[in-house]
Amino acid sequence: FVTHDIDEAIKLGDRIAIMNAGRLEQYDTPAAILAKPASDLVIDLLGPDRGLKRLSVTPIDLNALEGPPVVHADDSLAEARRVLDSRWDRIIVLDGNDKPVGELDRDASAGDGRVGDRARPLEALIGANRTLYDAFSQMLIHQASWVAVVDGDRFRGVLTPESFVAAIQRVPAELEGARR
């Protein structure tokens, strides 16, 4: 189909042809065009939020997730304190089937008892089949410093602001030959 709306083309197109005065400026996937625009005209057409637009066409990469410490809801708070390390200020709480059911910060791990009694709900949660845009949106909605990723109900890891930047900076091999 033909459109003059680049955002519509990115959202709906498998391939996009960008024309200028009868000349083909670039023909590629939305991801490739956003990552490696072929000319200044394409850069201008994509707009200054090109980096954010890339989030909408970049799937969550399960191999790039960070792995914070985890404990189970029936573990003791003493075990939770043992698992917490200097890098992470909170941990993911899983049920017996490795489904994330909450998170526990360092302060809440003080004292005696079970993790499940002190954990707070894990609000920033997203399925592994979604995009980085969807994940970033969850992080903003819940004012969270991470978003937990699940594959089905199984916890796979978290995305942090640093992992978003790293994911966008990774250029897929098929884009390496592109011009910009």
Secondary structure by P-SEA (a helix, b strand, c coil): cccccaaaaaacccbbbbbccccccccccaaaaaaccccaaaaaaaccaaaaaaaaacccccccccccccccccccaaaaaaaccccccbbbbbcccccccccccccccccccccccccccccccccccccaaaaaaaaaaacccbbbbbccccccccccaaaaaaaaaccccccccccc
